[in-house]
Amino acid sequence: MDAFIPLLTIFMLAVFVGFEIITKVPPLLHTPLMSGSNAISGITIIGAMIAAATPSTFTTVLGFAALVLAATNVVGGFLVTHRMLAMFQKKD
């Protein structure tokens, strides 16, 4: 419980910094940025698998939920990237 306040502070700072960075991105670059950042969710998948492997039931359920959400994010990122790249291909 001693680490809760510092962790909450770091989380809140990350939220504010992330919001400021995303609002500064021009709309033209938003889709490539998001498709690239969705691929980074692979790191979240690794963390979720580690969390799901713990003996605690709560942590296992939370890890499984994180695994499902991160996998959905990765697949969605690749689908968006594929769709975006298809817009730049020449039509026969």
GIZI-V377508 format. One record per pair of residues at least 6 apart in sequence whose ideal C-beta (glycine too) atoms are under 6 Angstrom apart, sorted by the first residue. I is the first residue (numbers start at 1). J is the second residue. D is the distance in whole Angstrom. If there is no record, write none. Layout:
((I	J	D) (I	J	D))
This chain:
((25	33	6) (31	84	5) (35	77	5) (35	80	5) (35	81	4) (38	73	5) (38	77	2) (39	77	5) (41	70	5) (41	73	4) (41	74	5) (42	74	6) (44	70	4) (45	70	5) (48	63	5) (48	66	4) (48	67	4) (48	70	6) (51	59	6) (51	63	3) (52	60	5) (52	63	3) (52	64	5))
